[in-house]
């Protein structure tokens, strides 16, 4: 009787759970191996352009501060 109680869950596991588990595992592996989607690449390009704009803004702000207050860097550098 005890072997029957042990074998039923094992049979259910190997028939239903294990194939589904393997299918989902390898599907997720395939999905991650394909790389970035076109939507992700577009978003990455937008973020890169935004970072370039922010870098230009910081550069301009630093040049304004350099012209108006030449010693501002010494006060804020740690």
C-alpha positions in Angstrom: 0.0 0.0 0.0 2.8 2.4 0.8 4.5 1.9 -2.5 1.2 2.7 -4.2 1.0 6.0 -2.3 4.5 6.8 -3.5 4.1 5.7 -7.1 0.9 7.7 -7.8 2.4 11.1 -7.2 5.5 10.1 -9.1 3.5 9.0 -12.1 1.5 12.2 -12.0 4.7 14.2 -11.8 6.3 12.5 -14.8 3.3 12.6 -17.0 2.0 16.2 -16.3 4.5 18.3 -14.4 7.9 17.3 -15.8 7.0 17.8 -19.5 5.4 21.2 -18.8 8.4 22.2 -16.7 10.8 21.2 -19.5 8.8 23.0 -22.1 8.6 26.2 -20.2 12.3 26.0 -19.2 13.6 25.6 -22.8 11.1 28.2 -24.1 12.5 30.7 -21.7 16.1 29.7 -22.7 15.2 30.3 -26.3 13.7 33.7 -25.5 16.7 34.9 -23.6 19.1 33.6 -26.3 17.4 35.7 -29.1 18.7 39.0 -27.6 17.0 42.3 -27.5 13.7 42.9 -29.3 13.2 45.7 -31.7 11.2 47.6 -29.1 14.0 47.2 -26.6 16.6 48.4 -29.1 14.4 51.5 -29.8 14.1 52.2 -26.1 17.8 51.8 -25.7 18.5 54.2 -28.5 16.1 56.8 -27.0 17.8 56.5 -23.6 21.2 56.9 -25.3 20.0 60.1 -27.0 18.6 61.4 -23.8 21.9 60.7 -22.0 23.8 62.6 -24.7 21.5 65.6 -24.3 21.9 65.6 -20.5 25.7 65.4 -21.0 25.5 68.5 -23.2 23.4 70.3 -20.7 25.8 69.6 -17.9 28.7 70.7 -20.0 26.9 74.0 -20.8 26.0 74.6 -17.2 29.6 73.9 -16.1 30.9 76.4 -18.7 28.4 79.1 -17.4 29.5 78.4 -13.8 33.2 78.6 -14.9 32.6 82.0 -16.4 30.5 83.4 -13.6 32.1 81.7 -10.6 35.6 80.4 -11.4 36.2 78.8 -8.0 33.0 76.8 -7.8 34.7 73.5 -8.5 37.1 73.8 -5.5 34.1 74.4 -3.2 32.2 71.3 -4.4 35.0 68.8 -5.0 35.4 66.5 -2.1 
